[in-house]
């Protein structure tokens, strides 16, 4: 079986060379038969065999092979043979390889020199001196056509390589862009988780310290809830950082992403930090996609975090308004009498920026600012049937 395969490989490798030799020898015999003066046949066949044998090194030494085949072809013309495409087959193949494997300038210089040699042979040594077209122009034209075809193939190959390299660069740029987007998404998640829970933990600790002298029981109750806040922070932080794990790592320990169903836990945590939150819902409740559900939860969470950090009155109202096409989230907090609070997120943070980016990532709108009747309001509208809901927040 291995011997059969070797034989088939030899046939595929040597088949074109044998076919070219057959065409060249047939060109010699056909030309001799049509010539009025029969040239010597064996020198013509010997030269044909020599030119075909020289082609075996055309890829390693294209210039040497071209010189050998050109001299042999000119010798056949000097013997009285008409330089037809059949007889010139090895020379045309050598010129094609020259155009394919050498610089363009070298290839075309060699083509011009070879064509000049064919013209010189036809004008001075050929038996067809009375027919310039057959003896000189026709052989030179075939050489130049072979060089042109080789140059065309070379340009096509270079173009294909350039396109492949361009496609590789585009894939690399796309991969880098996706990595940057994923890093921004994870950074946004880490900001929301850490900022919210640490703000609540700080508020709880401050409230407990304030009540320690006047109401020790209440202070101990708040301190008792502090581990719950920190434990929740660690759980969400672990789940978020878990996104950085490799695909081969187990993901069984990752908790599901939070959503609006976790608002009671969020308001309880705010209450433990001294922030009273009232949640109201209007319209028929709709089932949200996981991405939209997480986006809505994170916006409410960040808004309440800003209220806990910046607002003087420790109260906030959350309003969920469902319609057939959208969900409107509104978080408002009043302003203390005689005090203008600093706008939430204005302290060189990323609160408002993060909320705006989250709303835009699902095709929604976001607004934040002071209300005419006092207080600060954060409002966003999220489309329930947006084609962009499938994107990560």
Secondary structure, 3 states (H helix, E strand, C coil): CHHHHHHHHHHHHHHHHHHHHHHHHHHHHHHHHHCCCCCCHHHHHHHHHHHHHHHHHCCCCHHHHHHHHHHHHHHHHHCCCCCCCCCCHHHHHHHHHHHHHCCHHHHHHHHHHHHHHHHHHHHHHCCCCCCHHHHHHHHHHHHHHHHHHHHHHHHHHHHHHHHHHHHHHHHHHHHHHHHHHHHHHHHHHHHHHHHHHHHHHHHHHHHHHHHCCCCHHHHHHHHHHHHHHHHHHHHHHHHHHHHHCCCCCCCCCCCCCCCHHHHHHHHHHHHHCCCEEEEEEECCCCCCCHHHHHHHHHHHHHHHHHHHHHCCCCEEEEEEEECCCEEEEEEEECCCCCCCCCCCCCCCCCHHHHHHHHHHHCCCEEEEEECCCCCEEEEEEEECCCCCCCCCC
